[in-house]
Amino acid sequence: MSWEQVYEQWKKKEDLEAHLSEQLAELADNPKELEDAFYAPLEFGTAGMRGILGPGINRMNIYTVRQATEGLARFMNTQDPETRNRGVAISYDCRHYSPEFAMEAAKTLAKHGIKSYVFESLRPTPELSFAVRYLKTFTGIMITASHNPANYNGYKVYGEDGGQMPPQDADAVTKFVREVEDPLEVVVLSEEEAKHSGLINIIAEEVDNAYLKEVSKVTINHELVAEMGKELKLVFTPLHGTGKMLGEKALKQAGFEKFVIEPSQAVADPNFSTVKSPNPEEHSAFEYAMKLGKKEDADLLIATDPDADRLGAAVRMPNGEYQVLTGNQIGAIMTQYILTAHKNAGTLKENAAIVKSIVSSELPAAIAKSFGVTTFNVLTGFKFIAEKIQLFEDTGSNTFMFGFEESYGYLVKSFVRDKDAIQALVLLAEVAAFYKKQGKTLYDALQEIFAEFGYYAEKTISVTMSGLEGAAKIKALMATFREKAPTHFADVAVEVTEDFQALTKTHVDGTVEKLTTPPSNVLKYILADESWIAVRPSGTEPKIKFYIGVKAESSEAAAQKIKDLQAAIEELTA
């Protein structure tokens, strides 16, 4: 069926949601946008389904939510009755239509006789991951677009381990989703039927308290926090999202007394009215926190994204200004502290391991090596870190110490199987307290790490290529990189090419090794000077991403290497 025919179906539907009907009428005068809304259905990627709000099969709306949930229900119907009866945990963030989407998902499941456990109000993604494990449900749904702009929403599916659904199951769900021919015709339980069905259960405080009890175990040095929690000055902003309630409780519970929550950004707001983007990767997201930090003389500023799975931080510099840390720098600081604290406490096991993504900095790996700790590299997507944790538990091969991705995602304790900004908030406050006791800041901590291990620097370049034309461009670019594999970047030779789709590791002398990860459309080039470049299409946005990592003897030399490699990439993609 052509996109025009699908559009006609939507146009003719008499009981189409009123606001969608209005938006559809407005699109009639914009053929390009109309085609983009209908040319293809939203796909499940590394983090589920995510898209712009509005009418169409390529947009987030109650019909795409029903379609996704209908597919999930049909997948669940293929399981044994006992598995199926465990039901689904559902949570949602502060975005437009998030509560409605959560309830539509619950009503779609109820039509199949499947129980759901829906949070009474907005809750963070990590708590949803925890809830799946705590309630022993078969799966979980999180309604969120994470750190995307205000006109987006999304739908993440979780497996029974609390991690985002792994590729095999996600592919199976996707198959069932695609079998739903017309999302407009998916039948859901009526409001009245739902009330009396006993299939939709509202959850709240019990799960909150159980989660916070586990968060209390994130603190490593309780004596340190008891002493310095009265001294450390911290500004916390949830950026209008879900992080406030649990973040505040977690800090108080740990023993931090002198933290201030940025008041205007403590209010849940789907428009994120005080920030250009609710993304802690963006320096502008810290504008309000920086003003408050200077007023309060704060040692550290911490921001969580709308669904509180990502955490960013800014540290006070020697001149009193605040510097936003990169996700890789936070990962290195946390790795150094976790391993040091456990070593000092005598709790660092011989089989200790950290897990990171292949596009994240190699600095934490160098730190881990100095402690005799193994680093495991996995594909992008926190589900792969969750899979490693499960493997460690099943086999007893390793003890999980820390997992992170460069995109501001961290996990300290495995009671959650996704990135967890609430855990990271508590731990980073402890790290800051540790250095404050020595009269130092996290900036000083980072300089000490660089002095010991070398100056590592990283940069991610995202190129947006929207619509049908953009998808074709991204595909063509990846094909070019494969067919005409670069031998040099910025006059530095490529020594190793890793193709995670072909699962090959090709050395400059022609020898080929087999990669052991699941196949993924990622290329990584390791250069002669220990620099590296990776390229991958985004799984959730119309973007192609380039990752650069370098190591040098000074910060200036590292910055120059980044600049040179960026210029080389721009030349190749011009």
Residue pairs with C-beta under 8 A, 6 or more apart in sequence:
3 35
3 38
3 39
3 40
4 38
6 38
6 57
7 34
7 37
7 38
7 56
9 182
9 184
10 16
10 24
10 38
10 55
10 56
10 184
11 24
13 184
16 24
16 55
16 184
17 61
17 62
20 54
20 55
20 61
20 62
21 55
23 54
23 55
24 55
27 33
27 34
27 37
27 54
27 55
28 34
32 467
34 56
35 467
35 468
36 56
36 58
36 466
36 467
36 468
37 54
37 55
37 56
37 57
37 58
37 59
38 56
38 57
38 58
39 58
39 467
39 468
40 57
40 58
40 468
41 57
41 58
41 64
41 67
41 177
41 178
42 49
42 50
42 51
42 57
42 58
42 59
42 60
42 64
43 49
43 174
44 157
44 170
44 173
44 174
44 177
45 538
45 539
45 540
46 164
46 380
46 381
46 383
46 539
46 540
47 146
47 154
47 156
47 164
47 381
47 539
47 540
48 142
48 154
48 155
48 156
48 157
48 164
48 165
48 540
49 60
49 64
49 68
49 154
49 155
49 156
49 540
50 60
50 145
50 146
50 148
50 152
50 153
50 154
50 155
50 540
50 541
51 58
51 59
51 60
51 64
51 152
51 153
51 154
52 59
52 60
52 151
52 152
53 59
53 60
53 61
53 96
53 97
53 151
53 152
53 153
54 60
54 61
55 61
57 64
57 183
60 97
60 101
60 145
60 152
60 153
60 154
60 155
61 97
62 97
62 100
62 101
62 104
63 183
63 184
63 186
64 155
64 183
65 101
65 104
65 105
65 108
65 143
65 155
66 104
66 105
66 108
66 183
66 186
66 188
67 177
67 180
67 183
67 186
68 105
68 155
68 157
68 177
69 104
69 105
69 108
69 109
69 141
70 108
70 176
70 177
70 180
70 186
71 173
71 174
71 175
71 176
71 177
71 178
71 179
71 180
72 88
72 109
72 139
72 141
72 157
72 173
72 176
72 177
73 108
73 109
73 111
73 112
73 114
74 112
74 176
74 179
75 169
75 172
75 173
75 176
76 83
76 84
76 88
76 112
76 114
76 138
76 139
77 84
77 112
79 138
83 138
84 114
84 138
85 115
86 115
86 136
86 137
86 138
86 160
87 109
87 114
87 115
87 116
87 117
87 135
87 137
87 138
88 105
88 106
88 109
88 114
88 115
88 116
88 117
88 137
88 138
88 139
88 140
88 141
89 116
89 117
89 128
89 131
89 132
89 135
89 137
89 139
89 140
89 141
89 158
89 203
90 102
90 105
90 106
90 116
90 117
90 118
90 119
90 128
90 140
90 141
90 142
90 143
91 102
91 118
91 119
91 122
91 123
91 124
91 125
91 127
91 128
91 131
91 140
91 141
91 142
91 143
92 98
92 99
92 101
92 102
92 119
92 122
92 123
92 142
92 143
92 144
93 122
93 124
93 125
93 142
93 143
93 144
93 145
93 241
93 242
93 306
93 307
94 122
94 240
94 241
94 242
94 268
94 269
94 270
94 306
95 143
95 144
95 145
95 150
95 152
95 153
95 270
95 306
96 150
96 151
96 153
96 270
97 153
98 122
98 143
98 144
98 153
98 270
99 122
101 143
101 153
101 155
102 118
102 119
102 141
102 143
103 118
103 200
104 188
105 116
105 141
105 143
105 155
106 116
106 118
106 194
106 199
106 200
107 188
107 189
107 190
107 191
107 194
107 200
108 186
108 188
108 189
109 115
109 116
109 199
110 116
110 188
110 189
110 193
110 194
110 197
110 199
110 200
111 187
111 188
111 189
113 199
114 199
115 199
115 200
115 201
116 199
116 200
116 201
117 131
117 135
117 137
117 201
117 202
117 203
118 200
118 201
118 202
118 203
119 127
119 128
119 131
119 202
119 203
119 204
119 207
120 202
120 203
120 204
121 204
122 242
122 268
123 208
123 242
123 246
124 241
124 242
124 243
124 246
124 304
124 307
124 308
124 309
124 421
124 422
125 142
125 144
125 146
125 156
125 242
125 307
125 308
125 309
125 418
125 419
126 308
126 309
126 416
126 418
126 419
126 420
126 421
126 422
126 423
127 207
127 208
127 211
127 246
127 422
128 140
128 141
128 142
128 158
129 140
129 158
129 162
129 163
129 416
129 417
129 418
129 420
130 162
130 207
130 210
130 211
130 214
130 415
130 416
131 137
131 140
131 203
131 207
131 211
132 139
132 140
132 158
132 159
132 160
132 161
132 162
133 161
133 162
133 415
133 416
133 417
134 207
134 210
134 211
135 203
135 207
136 160
137 160
138 160
139 157
139 158
139 159
139 160
139 165
140 157
140 158
140 162
141 155
141 156
141 157
141 158
142 155
142 156
142 158
142 307
143 153
143 154
143 155
144 153
144 154
144 156
144 306
144 307
145 152
145 153
145 154
145 306
146 154
146 305
146 306
146 307
146 309
146 310
147 277
147 278
147 279
147 280
147 281
147 305
147 306
147 310
148 154
148 541
149 272
149 277
149 278
150 270
150 271
150 272
150 278
154 540
156 164
157 164
157 165
157 170
157 173
158 164
158 165
158 417
158 418
159 165
159 166
159 169
159 383
161 386
161 390
161 417
162 386
162 416
162 417
162 418
163 382
163 383
163 385
163 386
163 387
163 389
163 390
163 417
163 418
164 381
164 382
164 383
164 386
164 418
165 173
165 383
166 383
166 387
167 383
167 518
180 186
189 197
189 199
194 200
208 245
208 246
208 249
211 246
211 415
212 246
212 249
212 250
212 253
214 413
214 415
214 416
215 246
215 250
215 253
215 413
215 422
215 423
215 426
216 253
216 254
217 413
217 415
218 254
218 412
218 413
218 423
218 426
218 427
219 225
219 254
219 255
219 426
219 427
219 430
220 338
220 341
220 342
220 345
220 427
220 430
221 341
221 345
221 430
221 434
222 255
224 430
224 433
224 434
224 437
225 254
225 255
225 256
225 429
225 430
225 433
226 255
227 437
228 433
228 434
228 436
228 437
229 254
229 255
229 256
229 257
229 258
229 433
230 257
230 258
231 258
231 433
231 436
232 256
232 258
232 259
232 299
232 300
232 429
232 432
232 433
232 436
233 258
233 259
233 260
233 296
233 297
233 298
233 299
233 300
234 251
234 256
234 258
234 259
234 260
234 298
234 299
234 300
234 301
234 302
234 429
234 432
235 259
235 260
235 261
235 262
235 289
235 292
235 293
235 296
235 298
235 300
235 301
235 302
236 247
236 248
236 251
236 259
236 260
236 261
236 262
236 301
236 302
236 303
236 304
236 425
237 261
237 262
237 265
237 266
237 285
237 286
237 288
237 289
237 301
237 302
237 303
237 304
238 244
238 247
238 261
238 265
238 266
238 303
238 304
238 308
239 265
239 272
239 275
239 278
239 280
239 285
239 303
239 304
239 305
239 306
240 265
240 267
240 268
240 269
240 270
240 272
240 273
240 274
240 275
240 278
240 306
241 268
241 278
241 304
241 305
241 306
241 307
241 308
242 268
242 306
242 307
242 308
243 304
243 305
243 308
243 421
243 422
243 425
244 261
244 266
244 268
246 308
246 422
247 261
247 304
247 308
247 421
247 422
247 425
248 261
250 422
250 425
250 426
251 259
251 425
251 426
251 429
254 426
254 429
254 430
256 429
256 433
259 429
260 292
260 296
260 298
262 288
262 289
262 292
264 274
264 288
265 274
265 275
265 288
265 289
272 278
272 306
274 287
274 288
275 282
275 284
275 285
275 287
275 288
276 282
276 284
276 285
277 284
277 285
278 285
278 305
278 306
279 285
279 305
279 310
280 286
280 303
280 304
280 305
280 310
280 311
280 312
280 313
280 408
281 310
281 312
281 327
281 407
281 408
283 324
285 303
285 312
286 301
286 303
286 312
286 314
286 322
286 324
289 301
289 303
289 314
290 301
290 314
290 322
292 298
293 301
293 314
293 316
293 322
294 320
294 322
298 316
299 315
299 316
299 432
299 436
299 441
299 442
300 313
300 314
300 315
300 316
300 428
300 429
300 432
300 441
300 442
301 313
301 314
301 315
301 322
302 311
302 312
302 313
302 425
302 428
302 429
303 311
303 312
303 313
303 314
304 310
304 311
304 312
304 421
304 422
304 425
305 311
305 312
305 408
305 421
308 420
308 421
308 422
309 409
309 418
309 419
309 420
309 421
310 407
310 408
310 409
310 419
310 421
311 330
311 408
311 410
311 421
311 424
311 425
311 428
312 324
312 325
312 327
312 330
312 408
313 324
313 325
313 330
313 428
313 442
314 322
314 323
314 324
314 325
315 322
315 323
315 325
315 441
315 442
315 443
315 446
316 322
316 441
316 443
317 323
317 441
317 443
318 443
323 443
325 333
325 442
325 446
326 406
326 458
327 360
327 404
327 405
327 406
327 407
327 408
327 409
328 360
328 361
328 363
328 364
328 406
328 456
328 458
329 361
329 446
330 404
330 408
330 410
330 424
330 428
331 356
331 360
331 361
331 363
331 364
331 404
331 406
331 410
332 361
332 363
332 364
332 367
332 446
332 449
332 456
333 428
333 431
333 442
333 445
333 446
333 449
334 402
334 404
334 410
334 412
334 424
334 427
334 428
334 431
335 354
335 364
335 367
335 368
335 402
335 404
336 367
336 445
336 449
337 427
337 430
337 431
337 434
337 445
338 401
338 402
338 412
338 427
339 348
339 352
339 367
339 368
339 371
339 373
339 401
341 434
342 348
342 352
342 401
343 371
348 371
348 373
348 401
349 399
350 372
351 374
351 397
351 398
351 399
352 371
352 372
352 373
352 374
352 398
352 399
352 401
353 373
353 374
353 375
353 376
353 392
353 398
353 399
353 400
353 401
354 364
354 365
354 368
354 373
354 374
354 375
354 376
354 401
354 402
354 403
354 404
355 375
355 376
355 377
355 378
355 385
355 388
355 389
355 400
355 402
355 403
355 404
356 364
356 365
356 375
356 376
356 377
356 378
356 385
356 403
356 404
356 405
357 377
357 378
357 379
357 380
357 381
357 384
357 385
357 404
357 405
357 406
358 377
358 378
358 379
358 380
358 498
358 500
358 517
358 522
358 524
358 534
359 380
359 405
359 406
359 460
359 522
359 524
359 534
359 536
359 545
359 547
360 404
360 405
360 406
360 458
361 406
361 456
361 458
361 549
362 456
362 530
362 532
362 549
362 551
363 449
363 453
363 454
363 456
364 375
364 402
364 404
365 375
365 377
366 453
366 454
366 456
367 449
367 453
368 374
368 375
369 375
370 452
370 453
373 401
374 398
376 388
376 398
378 384
378 385
378 387
378 388
378 517
379 500
379 517
379 518
379 520
379 522
380 405
380 520
380 522
380 536
380 539
381 539
382 403
382 405
382 409
382 411
382 417
382 418
382 419
383 418
384 517
384 518
385 403
385 405
385 411
386 417
386 418
388 400
388 403
389 400
389 403
389 414
389 417
390 417
391 397
392 398
392 399
392 400
393 414
400 414
402 410
402 411
402 412
403 410
403 411
404 410
404 411
404 419
405 419
406 458
406 460
406 547
407 460
408 419
409 419
410 419
410 420
410 421
410 423
410 424
410 427
411 417
411 418
411 419
411 420
411 423
412 420
412 423
412 424
412 427
413 423
416 423
431 442
431 445
432 441
432 442
435 441
435 442
435 444
435 445
450 456
450 555
454 551
454 552
454 553
455 551
455 552
455 553
455 554
455 555
455 557
455 558
456 549
456 550
456 551
456 558
457 549
457 550
457 552
457 555
457 558
457 559
457 561
457 562
458 547
458 548
458 549
458 550
458 562
459 547
459 548
459 562
459 566
460 545
460 546
460 547
460 548
461 545
461 546
461 547
461 548
461 566
461 569
462 538
462 543
462 544
462 545
462 546
463 543
463 544
463 545
463 546
463 573
464 470
464 541
464 542
464 543
465 471
465 473
465 474
465 542
465 543
465 544
466 542
467 542
470 542
471 542
474 537
474 542
474 543
474 544
477 535
477 544
477 573
478 521
478 523
478 535
478 537
478 544
481 523
481 535
482 499
482 523
485 494
485 497
486 494
486 525
486 572
487 493
487 494
488 494
489 525
489 527
489 531
489 533
489 565
489 568
489 569
490 561
490 564
490 565
490 567
490 568
492 527
492 528
492 529
492 531
493 508
493 527
493 528
494 508
494 525
494 526
494 527
494 528
495 507
495 508
495 526
495 527
495 528
496 505
496 506
496 507
496 508
496 525
496 526
497 504
497 505
497 506
497 523
497 524
497 525
497 526
498 504
498 505
498 506
498 515
498 522
498 523
498 524
498 525
498 526
499 505
499 506
499 515
499 523
500 515
500 517
500 519
500 520
500 521
500 522
500 523
500 524
501 519
501 520
501 521
501 522
502 519
503 514
503 515
503 516
503 517
503 519
504 512
504 513
504 514
504 515
505 512
505 513
505 514
505 515
506 512
507 513
520 536
521 536
521 537
522 534
522 535
522 536
523 534
523 535
523 536
524 532
524 533
524 534
524 535
525 532
525 533
525 534
526 532
527 533
529 550
529 551
529 561
530 550
530 551
531 548
531 549
531 550
531 551
531 561
531 565
532 547
532 548
532 549
533 546
533 547
533 548
533 549
533 565
533 569
534 546
534 547
535 544
535 545
535 546
535 547
536 544
536 545
536 547
537 543
537 544
537 545
538 544
538 545
546 569
546 573
548 562
548 565
548 566
548 569
550 558
550 561
550 562
550 565
551 558
552 558
552 560
552 561
